[in-house]
Amino acid sequence: ARASMRPPAPRRDGPADRFDALHRLAGRDPGLIRSVKRLRSIGDHNLPVLLHGETGVGKDVFARAIHAASNRARNNYVALNCAAMPESLIDAELFGYEAGAFTGARRDGSKGLIVQADGGTLFLDEIGDMPVALQTRLLRVLENREVWPLGALKPVLVDIRLISATHRDLGRMAEEGAFRADLYFRLRGMEVRLPALRERADRDDVIRRIANEEAPNCRLSDEAWTLLSAYSYPGNMRQLRHVLRLAGCTAEDSIITDADLDLPPFGGRAGEPDLAAAERATIVEALRKHGGRVTEAARALKLSRATLYRKIKQLKIETAQ
């Protein structure tokens, strides 16, 4: 059996360099190293950052590292996943509300996430899923640096650094009118592409590092290493962590074998372009939310039923009907 090796130490610029976490995340991947170098060069300028990458690549972890490397590190880091929250709640969560602003509102109101992030960093994950009406309100916050909570008689001044993330092609969405173009260019002060795990030049280093973190008392057999190294990881870093955490629990005699690795056969999708994969994932999720009912999913996706059926056939999506 082969012992999992430790990856090379990250570059250091003096003791306890505040960019160490970003350098560790970049590893030896040339594209990420260039991105971290650019992030160093903008320093503490309040430039918004847009992170682009597939689900599971670690956009939140990267955003936290950007916050930790900034002069805002001592203040709040506040995160909201726009895809995970019902549309009806995002407004109140982001912008806050006054007491009695709506039925069910807290007696003393709510500050909202933007005000909570004042002086710090606001991270909006899956910004491509933000409803257009809320995009307009967010743009106003970024332009005027003030928030109008629901039911408020006056605005609240805010100073935030905004980091956004998406797996979608926001540029194309803006061209097609599905996302506000003016907001897109506001968010894209600097764009950082986070590569899929299968695309990373230092993938083997990353696998060894995660193995050390998730199963620190285990070794990898040659067969297990061969499988881990060859797999395409459609779920990226998140999937790798889960696989190795489970393997660390099931390994006998502290040796992870190929039988301990839960790696479903998704290899055929590795070569799909990001856009097609993202579109496929969006349609599958809409069908799941609506119990496989194509008519309701089409309405939610703002597509005609005929168009959605065509895409389902084209992308080889299985439906209950």
C-alpha positions in Angstrom: 0.0 0.0 0.0 1.1 3.5 -0.8 1.2 6.2 1.9 -0.6 9.4 0.9 2.1 12.0 0.3 1.9 15.6 1.4 1.7 18.3 -1.3 4.4 21.0 -1.6 4.4 23.7 1.0 2.6 26.9 -0.2 4.7 29.9 -1.1 5.2 32.3 1.7 6.0 36.0 1.7 7.2 36.5 5.2 5.7 35.0 8.4 2.0 34.5 8.6 1.3 36.1 5.3 -2.4 37.0 5.0 -2.5 35.5 1.5 -1.3 32.1 2.7 -4.8 30.6 2.6 -5.3 31.7 -1.0 -1.9 30.3 -2.0 -2.8 27.0 -0.4 -6.0 26.8 -2.3 -4.2 27.7 -5.6 -1.7 24.9 -5.0 0.3 24.4 -8.2 -2.4 25.1 -10.7 -1.1 27.9 -13.1 -4.5 29.5 -13.6 -5.2 29.8 -9.9 -1.7 31.0 -9.1 -2.2 33.8 -11.7 -5.6 34.7 -10.1 -4.1 34.9 -6.6 -1.3 37.1 -7.9 -3.9 39.5 -9.3 -5.8 39.4 -6.0 -2.6 40.4 -4.3 -2.1 43.3 -6.7 -5.5 44.8 -6.1 -4.7 44.7 -2.3 -7.4 46.3 -0.2 -9.1 48.2 -3.1 -12.9 47.7 -2.8 -13.2 45.8 -6.1 -16.0 43.3 -6.4 -15.0 39.8 -7.3 -17.0 37.3 -9.3 -16.1 33.7 -8.8 -17.1 31.3 -11.7 -17.0 27.5 -11.4 -19.0 24.3 -11.3 -20.9 23.2 -8.2 -18.6 21.8 -5.5 -15.3 23.5 -6.6 -15.2 25.4 -3.3 -16.4 28.9 -4.2 -17.4 29.7 -0.5 -14.0 28.5 0.8 -12.2 30.7 -1.8 -14.5 33.7 -0.9 -13.7 33.3 2.8 -9.9 33.2 2.0 -10.3 36.5 0.0 -12.1 38.0 3.0 -9.3 36.8 5.4 -6.7 38.3 3.1 -8.3 41.8 3.1 -8.3 44.7 5.5 -11.9 43.7 6.4 -10.9 40.4 7.9 -11.8 41.5 11.5 -15.3 42.4 10.4 -18.2 40.1 9.4 -18.2 37.7 6.5 -21.9 37.1 5.6 -23.0 34.5 3.0 -26.3 33.9 1.2 -27.0 31.1 -1.3 -29.5 32.6 -3.7 -30.4 29.2 -5.1 -31.0 27.5 -1.8 -33.4 30.2 -0.5 -37.1 30.6 -1.7 -37.5 33.7 -3.8 -40.1 35.1 -1.4 -37.5 35.2 1.5 -34.4 36.5 -0.3 -35.7 40.1 -0.2 -36.3 40.2 3.5 -33.1 38.3 4.3 -30.9 40.5 2.1 -32.4 44.0 2.7 -34.0 43.6 6.1 -37.3 45.0 7.3 -38.9 47.3 9.9 -41.2 46.0 12.6 -44.6 45.2 11.2 -43.5 45.4 7.6 -45.4 42.3 6.7 -47.4 39.5 8.3 -45.1 37.2 10.3 -42.3 39.8 10.6 -40.3 39.8 13.8 -41.6 42.3 16.4 -38.3 44.3 16.4 -37.7 43.9 12.6 -34.5 42.5 11.0 -31.3 44.2 10.0 -30.8 42.1 6.9 -27.6 40.4 5.6 -26.3 43.5 3.7 -26.4 45.7 6.9 -24.9 42.8 8.9 -22.0 42.7 6.5 -21.3 46.5 7.0 -17.5 47.0 7.2 -17.0 43.4 6.0 -17.7 41.1 3.1 -21.0 39.9 1.6 -20.8 36.7 -0.3 -23.7 36.0 -2.7 -23.5 32.4 -3.9 -25.3 31.3 -7.1 -26.0 35.0 -7.9 -27.4 33.8 -11.3 -30.5 32.5 -9.5 -31.4 35.9 -8.0 -34.8 37.1 -9.3 -34.6 40.1 -11.7 -36.6 42.4 -9.3 -34.0 41.8 -6.5 -31.2 42.3 -9.0 -32.5 45.9 -9.5 -32.5 46.5 -5.7 -29.0 45.1 -5.3 -27.7 47.3 -8.1 -29.2 50.3 -6.3 -27.3 49.3 -3.1 -24.0 49.0 -4.9 -24.5 52.4 -6.7 -25.8 54.4 -3.7 -24.1 52.4 -0.9 -27.3 52.4 1.1 -30.1 50.0 1.9 -33.8 50.6 2.1 -35.2 47.9 4.4 -38.8 46.9 3.8 -41.1 49.4 5.4 -38.3 51.8 6.3 -38.7 55.6 6.1 -35.0 56.3 5.5 -32.0 54.4 4.1 -29.2 52.8 6.0 -25.6 53.6 4.8 -23.5 50.5 4.2 -19.8 49.8 3.4 -19.5 46.3 2.0 -17.1 44.4 -0.2 -19.1 42.1 -2.5 -18.0 38.7 -3.7 -20.4 36.8 -5.9 -20.3 33.3 -7.3 -22.1 31.4 -10.0 -21.9 28.2 -12.1 -23.8 29.9 -14.9 -22.6 31.9 -17.9 -23.7 35.4 -16.6 -22.3 37.1 -19.7 -24.6 35.1 -21.9 -27.5 35.5 -19.5 -27.0 39.3 -19.6 -27.0 39.2 -23.5 -30.2 37.2 -23.5 -31.9 39.5 -20.9 -32.0 36.8 -18.2 -29.7 38.8 -16.0 -29.3 42.6 -15.7 -26.3 43.6 -17.8 -25.5 46.7 -15.7 -25.4 44.5 -12.5 -23.2 41.9 -14.3 -20.6 44.6 -15.0 -20.9 45.9 -11.4 -20.2 42.4 -10.0 -17.4 41.7 -12.4 -14.7 44.0 -11.1 -12.4 41.0 -11.3 -13.5 37.5 -12.4 -11.8 34.4 -11.0 -12.4 31.1 -12.7 -12.2 28.2 -10.3 -11.3 25.1 -12.4 -13.2 21.8 -12.0 -11.1 19.3 -10.0 -10.7 17.1 -13.1 -9.1 20.2 -14.9 -6.6 21.1 -12.3 -2.9 20.7 -13.2 -2.2 19.7 -9.6 -5.1 17.3 -9.2 -2.9 14.6 -7.6 -1.6 17.0 -5.0 -5.1 18.1 -4.2 -6.3 14.5 -3.8 -3.4 13.7 -1.4 -4.0 16.9 0.6 -7.7 16.1 1.0 -6.9 12.5 1.9 -4.6 13.8 4.7 -7.3 16.1 6.0 -10.3 13.7 5.7 -8.6 10.3 6.5 -5.4 11.4 8.4 -4.8 8.0 10.0 -5.2 6.0 6.8 -3.0 5.0 3.8 -4.2 4.5 0.2 -3.6 1.2 -1.5 -2.2 1.3 -5.0 -5.6 0.3 -6.4 -7.4 3.0 -4.5 -4.9 5.6 -5.6 -5.4 4.5 -9.3 -9.1 4.9 -9.0 -8.9 8.3 -7.2 -6.4 9.7 -9.7 -8.4 8.6 -12.8 -11.9 9.6 -11.7 -13.6 12.7 -13.2 -15.3 14.1 -10.0 -18.5 15.7 -11.3 -19.2 16.9 -7.8 -15.6 18.3 -7.5 -14.0 19.1 -4.2 -17.2 18.5 -2.2 -17.5 15.0 -3.7 -13.9 14.2 -3.1 -14.1 15.1 0.6 -17.2 13.0 1.1 -15.7 10.0 -0.7 -12.5 10.2 1.5 -14.4 10.8 4.7 -16.5 7.7 4.1 -13.4 5.7 3.1 -11.6 6.7 6.3 -14.5 5.4 8.3 -14.8 2.0 6.5 -11.1 1.2 6.0 -9.9 -1.9 7.7 -6.4 -1.8 9.3 -6.1 1.9 8.3 -5.7 1.0 4.6 -8.1 2.5 2.1 -8.8 0.0 -0.7 -10.8 0.4 -3.9 -13.7 -1.3 -2.1 -13.9 1.7 0.3 -14.3 4.2 -2.5 -17.9 5.2 -3.4 -17.3 6.6 -6.9 -20.5 6.4 -9.1 -19.9 6.0 -12.9 -20.2 9.6 -14.1 -17.1 9.5 -16.3 -19.0 10.0 -19.5 -20.0 13.5 -18.5 -16.5 14.8 -17.9 -16.1 16.1 -21.4 -19.3 18.1 -21.6 -18.8 21.8 -22.0 -19.5 23.8 -18.8 -22.6 25.5 -20.3 -24.3 22.2 -21.3 -23.5 20.7 -17.9 -24.9 23.8 -16.1 -28.0 23.8 -18.3 -28.6 20.1 -17.7 -28.2 20.5 -14.0 -30.7 23.5 -14.0 -33.3 21.5 -15.9 -32.9 18.4 -13.7 -33.3 20.5 -10.6 -36.4 22.2 -11.9 -38.0 18.9 -12.8 -37.1 17.5 -9.3 -38.6 20.6 -7.6 -41.8 20.1 -9.6 -42.1 16.4 -9.2 -41.2 15.6 -12.8 -44.1 17.7 -14.1 -42.7 19.2 -17.4 -45.4 21.9 -17.7 -44.7 23.4 -14.2 -40.9 23.1 -14.7 -41.2 24.9 -18.1 -43.1 27.7 -16.4 -40.5 28.0 -13.6 -37.7 28.1 -16.2 -39.6 30.6 -18.4 -39.5 28.2 -21.4 -42.2 26.9 -23.6 -43.2 23.3 -23.0 -42.0 22.4 -26.5 -38.6 24.0 -25.9 -38.2 22.2 -22.6 -39.1 18.8 -24.2 -36.6 19.4 -26.9 -33.8 20.2 -24.4 -34.8 17.1 -22.3 -34.3 15.0 -25.4 -31.2 16.8 -26.5 -29.5 16.5 -23.1 -30.7 12.9 -22.5 -32.5 13.7 -19.3 -34.7 11.0 -17.9 -38.2 12.0 -16.8 -40.9 10.2 -14.9 -43.4 10.8 -17.7 
